[in-house]
Every structure is written in structure tokens, then in C-alpha cells.
Amino acid sequence: MTAVEVRCPSCGQANAPGAHFCSNCGAPLAEAAPRHEERKLVSVLFVDLVDSTSRADKADPEDVREVLQAYHREAKQCIEQYGGVVEKFIGDAVMAVFGAPIAHGDDAERAVRAGLRVLAAIEGLELAARAAVNTGEAIVSVDQARAGEALATGDVVNTAARLQNAAPPGRVIVGDETYRATRHAVRYEELDAVDAKGKADAVAAWLAVEAATAPADRPLGTAPLVGRDRELELLRSVWSRATDEKRPHLVTLVGPPGIGKSRLCREIASLVDNGGGRILRGRCLPYEERLGYQAFSRIVHDLSGILESDSPAAARPKLEARVRELLPEDEAAETLRHLLLLLGLAPDDEVPTGALLMFAARRFVECAALAQPTVFVFEDVHWADASELALLTYLARHTRDAPALLVATARPELLDVEPTWGTGLGAQTTLPLEPLGEDDARTLAEQLVVGVDPARLVDVAGGNPLFLEELAASVAERGDEELPVTVREAIAARIDALPSVARDALLSAAVIGKTFWRGILETVGSIGDVDEALSVLEARDFVRRDSSSQVAGDAQYTFKHMLIREVAYATVPRALRRERHAAVAEYIEERLVGEALAAILAYHWREAGEPRRAIPYLLAAADAARRSWASSAVIELYTRALELAEDDELRRQIRVERGRALVELDEYEAAAEELSGVVPELEGAQKLDALLGLGLAYVWSERDAETIATAEAAIALAQELHDDAGLAAAVANKSEGLAMRGAEGDLREALELGERALQQWVPGARPFELTHLLHLHSDTLAWAGDYERAIELSQRTRELANDVHSPDALLRAGGLEALALAGLGRHEVAISMWDELLRLADELGHTKRVVLNYSTLAYREVHDLETARQRTEEALELSATMQFGMPRQFAGADIVLTDLLAGDIGRAQAVWPERWEAAEHATAWTTWLIAGRLMSARAEIALEAETPEEAAEFANRAVELARRTRRAKYEARSLSTLGEALARLGRADDALAALRSAVQIADRIVSPYGRWNARAALGRVAYGLGRDDDAAAAYSEAGEIVDAFAAGLAPERAATLVTSPVVQEIRSA
């Protein structure tokens, strides 16, 4: 059957393409439902005979047909035994698909085993073939697959065919994904990559040698068991009771593949071995030789020493010897006979009732346990036949007076076929294994892979240990987090094991999203009984119902973990996905409202292939994200909108919005690049918006010339547009540029323009630009010593920062307000504010460097130099990789100032050149603000460690720089240093004049610290010049200032202050 044939809905007859009526029964073909297609992870097996042409040469046609029929029959039998579907026979070639219509969880392994089995089987026909298996995604026509005629298309099929051509005769070759999925179960030999026709690159390939494990078996990892303490404690308790009281118990461990059932059994073995017991295991196989009592037979074989290779004739005496050893003499013969029948070792015998066989099994278990306490493990009983399940239930109910523990492991599918499993049994515990908690999962991830953040693995794996292991291996080998085939197979098998209605509901829910709602699912998915489907999905642990819902009046559900949704979503073909995404979007638009749904609508319209309908929602979602400080989401949403936009005008609009958003999110370099690139294409108000955003981006990337030029262009455009709000913002931007440059007269003009902009600001207009003006202008005022006005504007900034959703403005403004308070001597209030801001920065996930820099001043002034240095060093570390250099330069200067206060002149002298060189090569504020601080510090170093001439020279340069930039604080400090240097040079009058000027300036800026230091310097010099009255007056005034200041400090800080050498000098004068 081909892909385009039409199957009759009434009789199933295949009809030619284009037929309107069935050629067999006459039913109208128009009534046929659309073909059900899905994307599925499949493993494709190709087998082709070798030398078939030469063998058929001159052979009788009937002989050729008989050989081919025997070959096809053998191949089909082997393939179907392993759960594959023969798609087609093409002459000598066979193509089979594993994983469709139903995934089994190990389809790649099944395909390779089937390939090996086919090659071995046809040797008996005196034929040779080559085979290949390749694993990947394909489009599968599920309806035809269910009819036994799987139809898979995709590159995975073509690649399998190409690999088969390269396989040596009698061998199976596999592709990369197949190898990775099966290397734990199959032994391989390396093979050179295959140059496959139609492939740009050579295809990695391996030669399968032989099976290395039993079917569906998996070697256990070596990582320690984590997160199962409660389960182990329960098992210890049950085992202890079974052995101490001879009370057998059944424990059923239930959980999905990879959850840790086998790993827990290994821990049981360790527990049992240490207590003198033993453990016997038997597995139920999903394919190959499936006897009626697989697990029990394996247990008996192990205890009796029967090998897989033993013939019945060799096995019988071994079993007889063990039975006679274990059972009482009067029971041995009859029990042996019944066990031989149960194990299929006595084909010619029979018994009148199966109860006798069950009783023989019971007595064997009881006597084995009496001989030595024993755990009997029945693994994978979800694959067991009904007879084996009946036997296990019988043993659990009737085994008596023996130190025996029965342990069964099963996937949740067991409860589909046996919903009442364990009921009615007195000594039975069903133990569901839940996913690992986040902490335990993280612990396991850290043990599995080194050098990788475990958080991402934990999020993806959803607490499944096997998934964690496979993901860790994938990351270690490939360096990426692509979902391994083994994980996808396991999840796909769980999905395919669902009842059809529940499965359909799951696939539809996956399109809606990780979170979905009942009403939308019912409408979009066309589910018959949606409540029953959701009940099944919740019971099977695929989804959970949330306690509250974002949609009023509608129940909300969430996928238990993202892998389930990811695999389910990948199963839906793209065309159907688009239809369902569109249906979801239409449902939300028609029935639901709310800003929070914008991102959801944008997602669904985009995935529906409707970009024009998606873009408005993307922009709305981006705006909402801007207001909620979700920085990464903002840029992603604008970028998605830009990718979808085709109209040039719309693209320009989005670029402007994205650029301004980058400014708001402190991504200034990126914002400058975005906005400078789009400005030449703009006109009018849109251009003004872009210029104002660009100006701020230049400010915070420390480009003073570009800031001023952009501001002047914005001023001219705003005047042309008669835009008063835009004009005020542009004037503000020029003020900020001038303050940054700090050339002669710049600070005076910056202050004037800043005040003008505030006066002209249109109420309510451009709050974001106003926030920056208020903060930067308050900065300039604080540098000039106008602390009261700086506090006023900082408080306004903080109020507005919440409205514009700017954590940076909130922290900067708060930090500066506290700095101005410290300038007024209110250090306790300032320190409390800084501490609160540091806590806020942690809560917001925002950098603390600015607050740390601001706060060090107060700690230096109270002489808590240890805290000051610690905060400065932290600020240096946090700003080390920043493009914005101001915080780093600020902290570098603070290190020098702290060294000076600590009396470590040598260290300050050694560090200063590096800091000065960095300042000289910097831009913007650093060229004058930090340079002024460093020049003042250099004068103090020279005064202490060099000549008075050098000290006077540096002090004069510092005074000149401070006056040019209106830095009254450092003008006063440098004048004090100059006065002391001049006194040492014998210029007494000049020295006293400089020192008295320093006192006057310090009094004008109010700072107590500056005031007492200026007076202490005056007293020191006056005393040295013999002017004792002047010295006494200066020291007395300084002492009063210190005492008043100390009275406002916390006791511990006041105690620290008195250790300051200057304070001690003042108090001892």
C-alpha cells in the first residue's frame, strides 16, 4: 500500500488515488476521515540479501519465489517477535519500523536485536544478507501502521537505506543515535564513517557484534543512591519482620522507567547479604522467548544451577537435586513433578488442575527461604503473562511460616491490566516511587557530571534518575542538552500506553502549553469525555490539577514535568500543531481577557504561522515585561516580534522600542548600537524618542561627546516639533553630558541646565527620562556639596523609580540619598539605608556595587576601616568585568583613601600610580571626579613620604581641579594639605590663609568630618608656628564638632571613632 492510496472506512479495501467509491463494497470514499499522522521517534531496520542477482541467474522462477517467500516469512517472524512492523518487502529488501504505531521504550534496542536475529535465522536458509538500523524522527501514518502497514517517511528512512548499502555481508550496521541508545545492551565495533549518497557529511556508523545484556535490561549506574531513605527504611522493616517472625510479605515497587526500581533492588541485595540472607531474581521479558512463568522459572533456575544453555535433559537432574535437598522426603517427588511441568521441562506430563502447580511453587519458595532467608525479586511484572501474575498473587496470599520477602517491580501500566493489584492480600505493600526532590536531584546531578550547572539538568529531568544520568552523559559527550533517544523512547512508550482518548487529550494539551485549562482542551482537542481523559492523565502522573486557576471558572492543569510535554508536543505534526495553536488563540481572544494572556496569545499566533496576529501581542507582552522588570523576557519578546515583522515601518518601530527597552534594562552598549543604527531611518516624534533613548545610552556608556551631540540634535528636533516634554528631556540630556565631561565651566552649565529642565518638565510626561535627570542632577549637586537639594531630588527619584520599574534607579537614588545624609553628619541613618538597599539588591537579583561604593565613605569617616576596605574590595570584584568603568575607578580611589587613613602610606604610594594611570585613560566622570580624589590623595602621600615642595605642587593641582569642577569637599581637603606643606616651607602666612579657607569651605558644605579635619589641620600648623591661642581655638572647635557627631552614633561606632588618630589628636590637644 502506498501513501496516497485511499482506504475504505467500511471494509478497509485499498483504493486507487482519486477514487470516489470503494471498488470492493461501493461505499462512498468521501466519508473517509483524514489520515491520522504523527511525528514519532522510530528506528528503521533495512535488511537486503547479498548476491541475490547471481543466485537467481538462470534459476527457475518458482525456485526463486520460494526462496524469497521463505526469506520474507523468516524476516517477518523475527521482526514481529521484537515488536517491529514490516512496512514493505521490495524484492530482496525488507524495511521494518520500530516505535510505530506503539513505542515500547527500547525500540532502538529491539531493532538491532531483530536485525541480528534475522541475519542468524536466514543462515538456515543458506542465505546471506546485510542490515542497518537508524534512529530518528519520521512522519508516521498511524492508522495504516495500526493496520499492520506502517508508513514512515523522513530522512531517518533514507539514511537507514544508505547505511545498509555500506554494511559488510552478514553484519548489522547502526547510525549514531541508534548506537548511543543501545550501547549499554549491544557490543559494537568501531567503523569508519560512511559516505552516504545524498549526504553532505559522512555518516557515523558502528558494527553490531552481539547482545551484551538480556532484553530490556540495563546496567545500573555507580552513583550512590539518593533520595530513597524512607523507601529503604520501609524495606528494612518489612525484611526484618519477615526474617524475625517468619511472616512473608509482598512489596510492589511501582514507577515509570528510570525512576529507580532496579537501583532500589540492588540496595535490598546489599541489605540482605549483610544479614546472612540471599536474593534471587527473575525477569519478565518484553520479547524473545516468553514462557508462561518467566520470572519464577529464572528464580528456580538460579537456585538450581540451571544454565541458559542447558537442555531439558541436563536441567531436570539439577532441579531434582535441589528439590530433594530443600523439601521433606515425602513431598520431594510430587513437588519435583509439578515444578517440571510448571517450568516446561516435562512436556509429556500433565496434571488435572493448575492449583497443584501453584502449590508446588509455594512449597519450593517456603523451603528455600527456610534453608536461608531469601528475597525473591520478580522484575518488570508489567510484561508478565496472566499466569505469572496469578502465580505471584498466589504466593503472596498463601506462603506461610518462612523468612521470605517477595518483591515485584512494575511500571504503572500494570495497574491498567490489574487495577485491583494487591487488594485482599494481608501482607502486601505497594510502594509508588516518586521523582526525586529538587535537592536530591541536584545532589545526584553533581555526582554525575562535573563542570556543568546541575540546575538545568534537574529542571529538564523532572526528578527521574535515569533521565538525569542520560542527560549528564549527553552533556559530557556532546556539550549540549539535546534530549537523548533513551529518554525520548521511555516517555513516548508511557504516552503510547495510554488509552486512546487520554492520549489524544495529552497531545492536544501539549499544544496548549505546560499549563492548560479544561475548557480550552475540550474545545480545541475535540475530546469525547474530557473529564475522564484528565482523570486518567492525573492518575497516571502525567499532569496535575492546580489548586487555583489563572482563568476564572475553568480548571487549570500542569504537566508534571516538561519532558512529558516536550515529547508529546513533538508527536503532533506541524500542520496539525498550527491548526490547534490557532484554535487556542481564537478561544482565548473570544472568551478570555487580561494583560497576562498577551504572551500566551503571542506564542499561539506565532506557532500558528500568523505573524501579523502575533506581533501586537508580542509587543503588549514586552511592555508588560518591561513594567515587571523581567529583563531577559523583554528583549526576547521584542526580538521575536522583529523576526516576524515584514513591514519596514513596523520593523523601525520595534527597533526603537527594543532599543529603549535595552536602556531601561541597563544594557547600554547594546542600546547604543541598536538606536544609533535606526536613528538615520527615522523622522519626527519617533526620531526624537530614539535620540532621547540614545542619549541616555551614551551617558551610561560614558561617552560624553556623543551624549552632548545627541542631546543638541534632540533639542533642535524638539523645538522644531514644538514638543515641550521632549525639549525638557533633551535639555536634561545635555546637562548630563556636560556634567560627565567636566571641562572648564561644564559643571556650572550642567547645574543650570538641570534646574531649567526640572522647571520646564511637563507634569506626567516622560517619567523614565525624568528619573535619570533627577538622579544624575542630584549626583552633581552632591558633588558640589549641596546635600539638602541632593536629598530632595533623590527622594523624588526613588518614588518615580517604582513607577518606571527601574531597580537601578531605585538603588542608585537610595545610595546617593544616604551619601548626602552622611555628608550632613547623619551617618547612622545613612548606614541603615545602605544596609536596607543591599538587602533589596539581593532580593531583586541586582548588583550591589554602587551601594557598596557609596557606603564606604561613611565607614571611613567613623574610622571603621576594616568594613570600608571589605566593601571596597567587594565593589572592585563586582565591577571588574563591567563596561561601565565609573564604579571600578571609584572603588580604586577608595582603596588609596583607606590606606591613607590606616597610616599605610607606603601601600598608598605604591598603589597610586596604577590608579592614576587608569583614571588618565578613562573617559567621562573619571577624568575629573576620580582624578580629583586621586590628586588630593597624592598631595597627602607627598606630605607624609616626600618633600613639602612636591606636596605643595600636588595640592595646588588638586585645588585647581576641585574648583574647576565645583568639588568643594576636595577643595577644602586639598587646601588643608597645601597649608601644611607651605608651613613646612616656611611660608607661614600663606599656610594659615590656605588652612582658614579650608575651614570656611568645610563649614559651607556642613560635613562634620570635613569640618573637624580642617580645624585639626589648622590647629596642628598653628601650634607648630607658636600660635598657641589660634591652635587652642581650632582644636576646641574641632572637639565640639567631634563630640556632637559622636553623640549621634551607635555606641560601637562611637567607640571606633575615638581610635582615629585625628580624633585622638583633637581630644588630647
C-alpha positions, 0 to 999 in steps of 0.5 A: 500500500502506498501513501496516497492510496485511499482506504475504505472506512467500511471494509478497509479495501485499498483504493486507487488515488482519486477514487470516489467509491470503494471498488470492493463494497461501493461505499462512498470514499468521501466519508473517509476521515483524514489520515491520522499522522504523527511525528514519532521517534522510530528506528528503521531496520533495512535488511537486503540479501547479498548476491541475490542477482547471481543466485537467481541467474538462470534459476527457475522462477518458482525456485526463486519465489520460494526462496524469497517467500521463505526469506520474507516469512523468516524476516517477518517472524523475527521482526514481529517477535521484537515488536517491529512492523514490516512496512514493505518487502521490495524484492530482496529488501525488507524495511521494518519500523520500530516505535510505530504505531506503539513505542515500547521504550527500547525500540532502538534496542529491539531493532538491532536485536531483530536485525541480528536475529534475522541475519542468524535465522536466514543462515538456515536458509543458506542465505546471506544478507546485510542490515542497518538500523537508524534512529530518528524522527519520521512522519508516521501514518498511524492508522495504516501502521495500526493496520499492520502497514506502517508508513514512515517517511523522513530522512531517518528512512533514507539514511537507514537505506544508505547505511545498509548499502555500506554494511559488510555481508552478514553484519548489522550496521547502526547510525549514531543515535541508534548506537548511543541508545543501545550501547549499554545492551549491544557490543559494537565495533568501531567503523569508519564513517560512511559516505552516504549518497545524498549526504553532505557529511559522512555518516557515523556508523558502528558494527553490531557484534552481539547482545551484551545484556538480556532484553530490556535490561540495563546496567545500573549506574555507580552513583550512590543512591539518593533520595530513597531513605524512607523507601529503604527504611520501609524495606528494612522493616518489612525484611526484618519482620519477615526474617524475625517472625517468619511472616512473608510479605509482598512489596510492589515497587511501582514507577515509570522507567528510570525512576529507580526500581532496579537501583532500589533492588540492588540496595535490598541485595546489599541489605540482605547479604549483610544479614546472612540472607540471599536474593534471587531474581527473575525477569519478565521479558518484553520479547524473545522467548516468553514462557508462561512463568518467566520470572519464577522459572529464572528464580528456580533456575538460579537456585538450581544451577540451571544454565541458559544453555542447558537442555531439558535433559541436563536441567531436570537432574539439577532441579531434582537435586535441589528439590530433594535437598530443600523439601521433606522426603515425602513431598520431594517427588510430587513437588519435583513433578509439578515444578517440571511441568510448571517450568516446561521441562516435562512436556509429556506430563500433565496434571488435572488442575493448575492449583497443584502447580501453584502449590508446588511453587509455594512449597519450593519458595517456603523451603528455600527461604527456610534453608536461608532467608531469601528475597525473591525479586520478580522484575518488570511484572508489567510484561508478565503473562496472566499466569505469572501474575496469578502465580505471584498473587498466589504466593503472596496470599498463601506462603506461610511460616518462612523468612521470605520477602517477595518483591515485584517491580512494575511500571504503572501500566500494570495497574491498567491490566490489574487495577485491583493489584494487591487488594485482599492480600494481608501482607502486601505493600505497594510502594509508588516511587516518586521523582526525586526532590529538587535537592536530591536531584541536584545532589545526584546531578553533581555526582554525575557530571562535573563542570556543568550547572546541575540546575538545568539538568534537574529542571529538564529531568523532572526528578527521574534518575535515569533521565538525569544520568542520560542527560549528564552523559549527553552533556559530557559527550556532546556539550549540549542538552539535546534530549537523548533517544533513551529518554525520548523512547521511555516517555513516548512508550508511557504516552503510547500506553495510554488509552486512546482518548487520554492520549489524544487529550495529552497531545492536544494539551501539549499544544496548549502549553505546560499549563492548560485549562479544561475548557480550552482542551475540550474545545480545541482537542475535540475530546469525547469525555474530557473529564475522564481523559484528565482523570486518567492523565492525573492518575497516571502522573502525567499532569496535575490539577492546580489548586487555583486557576489563572482563568476564572471558572475553568480548571487549570492543569500542569504537566508534571514535568516538561519532558512529558510535554516536550515529547508529546508536543513533538508527536503532533505534526506541524500542520496539525500543531498550527491548526490547534495553536490557532484554535487556542488563540481564537478561544482565548481572544473570544472568551478570555481577557487580561494583560497576562494572556498577551504572551500566551496569545503571542506564542499561539499566533506565532506557532500558528504561522500568523505573524501579523496576529502575533506581533501586537501581542508580542509587543503588549507582552514586552511592555508588560515585561518591561513594567515587571522588570523581567529583563531577559523576557523583554528583549526576547519578546521584542526580538521575536516580534522583529523576526516576524515583522515584514513591514519596514515601518513596523520593523523601525518601530520595534527597533526603537522600542527594543532599543529603549527597552535595552536602556531601561534594562541597563544594557547600554552598549547594546542600546547604543548600537541598536538606536544609533543604527535606526536613528538615520531611518527615522523622522519626527516624534519617533526620531526624537524618542530614539535620540532621547533613548540614545542619549541616555545610552551614551551617558551610561556608556560614558561617552560624553561627546556623543551624549552632548551631540545627541542631546543638541540634535534632540533639542533642535528636533524638539523645538522644531516639533514644538514638543515641550516634554521632549525639549525638557528631556533633551535639555536634561540630556545635555546637562548630563553630558556636560556634567560627565565631561567636566571641562572648564565651566561644564559643571556650572552649565550642567547645574543650570541646565538641570534646574531649567529642565526640572522647571520646564518638565511637563507634569506626567510626561516622560517619567523614565527620562525624568528619573535619570535627570533627577538622579544624575542632577542630584549626583552633581549637586552632591558633588558640589556639596549641596546635600539638602537639594541632593536629598530632595531630588533623590527622594523624588527619584526613588518614588518615580523609580517604582513607577518606571520599574527601574531597580537601578534607579531605585538603588542608585537614588537610595545610595546617593540619598544616604551619601548626602545624609552622611555628608550632613553628619547623619551617618547612622541613618545613612548606614541603615539605608545602605544596609536596607538597599543591599538587602533589596539588591539581593532580593531583586537579583541586582548588583550591589556595587554602587551601594557598596561604593557609596557606603564606604565613605561613611565607614571611613569617616567613623574610622571603621576601616576594616568594613570600608576596605571589605566593601571596597574590595567587594565593589572592585570584584563586582565591577571588574568585568563591567563596561561601565568603568565609573564604579571600578575607578571609584572603588580604586580611589577608595582603596588609596583613601583607606590606606591613607587613613590606616597610616599605610602610606607606603601601600598608598604610594605604591598603589597610586600610580596604577590608579592614576594611570587608569583614571588618565585613560578613562573617559567621562566622570573619571577624568575629573571626579576620580582624578580629583580624589586621586590628586588630593590623595597624592598631595597627602602621600607627598606630605607624609613620604616626600618633600613639602615642595612636591606636596605643595605642587600636588595640592595646588593641582588638586585645588585647581581641579576641585574648583574647576569642577565645583568639588568643594569637599576636595577643595577644602581637603586639598587646601588643608594639605597645601597649608601644611606643606607651605608651613613646612616651607616656611611660608607661614602666612600663606599656610594659615590663609590656605588652612582658614579657607579650608575651614570656611569651605568645610563649614559651607558644605556642613560635613562634620568630618570635613569640618573637624579635619580642617580645624585639626589641620589648622590647629596642628600648623598653628601650634607648630608656628607658636600660635598657641591661642589660634591652635587652642581655638581650632582644636576646641572647635574641632572637639565640639564638632567631634563630640556632637557627631559622636553623640549621634552614633551607635555606641560601637561606632562611637567607640571606633571613632575615638581610635582615629588618630585625628580624633585622638589628636583633637581630644588630647590637644 
